[in-house]
Amino acid sequence: MGTSNPPPAPEPKRAYEMEWTTISYRTIAFYMFILLVFIGFVAYLIAPHYFSEKAKHLLASLASGIGKTAARTDSKSSIREAHFVNLDGEVRVRKGQSQQFVRADYNMGLERGDFVKTGSDGVARIVFADGTNYVLKPDSLIAVEDSREDPVTRATKVSVQVTAGVVDLSTGKFDVAGSTSQVSFENATATLSEDSRASVHSDPKNNVHELTLNQGVAEVRRGTENIRLGQYDQVSFKTGEAHLSQSKVIAPPDLVEPKNMALTVSKDPKTTDLTFSWNTVPGASAYRLEISPSGMFANLAVDKKVSGRASTDVSGLEEGTYYWVVTSIDAKGRESLPSPPNRFMLVQEVAASNKVLLEITRIVQHGRVVEVLGRTEPGSTVIINNQQVFSIAPDGTFRQFTEPLPKTGENQITITAQNRRGDTNTIHKAIIIE
C-alpha cells in the first residue's frame, strides 16, 4: 500500500502599502512666494540701485492713484453747480478743461474752473446753490473759483474772481454755520455776510478796482490789510498802491410809484402818462431814472436825469412788462448804486378777458433753487416769483430756475402768464424745503 504526499503549503499573500502626502494650493503658493523672494533678493544684491528706483516709482504710483480716487469721490459728493437764470445778448462760457469759449445756454452747469464772459451787449444772471446771485454787466469776465457743499457739515462755499468789468452780487440766507461767499478782484478778496448786496468794478486797463456795499457786511483783505465795510461803504485801490482806500457813497432812493407788480390798463398805452416817484435822499442833487423791458437792464427804454425833485412823468412806452430803478447823484456828480427794481405792466384795455394757456409740466428741486418747466401761448410773458422768464421757446415752452426759496419747510411759488391781449393766468405751487 503506498503513501500519499501531503499538499504543499500555500504561499503567504504579499501585502502592498502606499503612502502619500497631500499638498494644498496654499502650500504651493507659499513655496512659490519664498522662491520669488529669494530670486528678488539675489537680483537686488546684483543691482541694488536699479531695484530701489523701481520700488519708489511703484509706491508713488499707488499713492497717487489712491489720492485721485479719494479726490474724485469727495468732489463728486460736494460739488454744487451754479446755473444761468437770465441770458441776454452775447454771453460765452469756457469750461475748465477746454481752451475755447462757447455760447452760454440755460442747460449749462457752472463749477470750479469755469469762465463766463459777456460781450458789449451781453448780460447774464447766475445763481449758486447757496443763494448767491451774480449779474454780469457788458464786457465782464469772471471765473468760478469754488462752488461746493461740505458733505458732512452741509456748509456751503462760493468763491468768484472778477477779472474785468462790472458785476453786481447778492448773497442769500446762510442756513449752516461756516458757510462763506467770497468775491475776489485784482489781488483783494471780500467775504460777504448773508443777505448782502454789493457791486464790483475791476478795470485792469485803467487800473481801477473797487467794491461798493449796498447792504449787509463785508470783510475785505488785501495782503496783510483788512477792512470791514458796512452799508454804503466803498473800498478802492490801484495796483501798486500799498493801502486800501475806504469812503462813503450816497444811498439810492426808495421807490414809491408805480409799486412792484403794478398793472396799468389803458386804451392807448403809448400815449399814457405814467408818474414815477421815489423818496428823497439827503445829499442828492439829482436822480437818474432807468426803465427797461429786461430785468437785467440790458437795454433801456428810458434813461432820464431828474434834477430838483423826486418824481417825473413818462410817456411813449409800448404795451409790455417793464422794470424801473433810480440812482442818486450828489453835488460832485458821483452816482449811487441802483435801487432794488420794481416791475410794472402796461397793457391795452380789451372788452373781455380770458385765461391764457399756462401748463406746468415739471418741477425739479435743486436744494433751495427750483427748476420750473412749462408751456404757455407763443409770444406770452411768464413771471415766476417776480422774475421774468426769458427762455421761452417759439412754441411757448419755457424753463426757469427760481431765486433760492427763503425758508425751510413749505414755500410757495407763483407762476403767472400774460399774452399780448392782456389775458392772464396764475398757478400756485407749494414746495417743501427740508
Protein Blocks (a to p, Z undefined) as FASTA:
>chain_A
ZZdddddddddddddddddddddfklmmmmmmmmmmmmmmmmmmmmmmlmmmmmmmmmmm
mmmmmmmmmmmmmmmmmgccdddfbdehjdddddfkbcbdcdddfkbccdehiacdddfk
bccddddfkopacdddehiacddfbdcddfklopacdddddfbdcddddddddfbghiac
dddehjaccdddehiacdddddfknopacdddfbdcddddehjbccdddehiacdddehi
abdcddddddddddfbdcehiacddfblmlpccdddddddehiabdcddddfbfnlmacf
bdcddehiacdcdehiacdddddddddddfkopacddddddddddddddfbdcddddddf
bdcdehjaccddddddehiacdeehiacfbbcfkopacddddddfbecjdddddddddfk
opacddddddddZZ
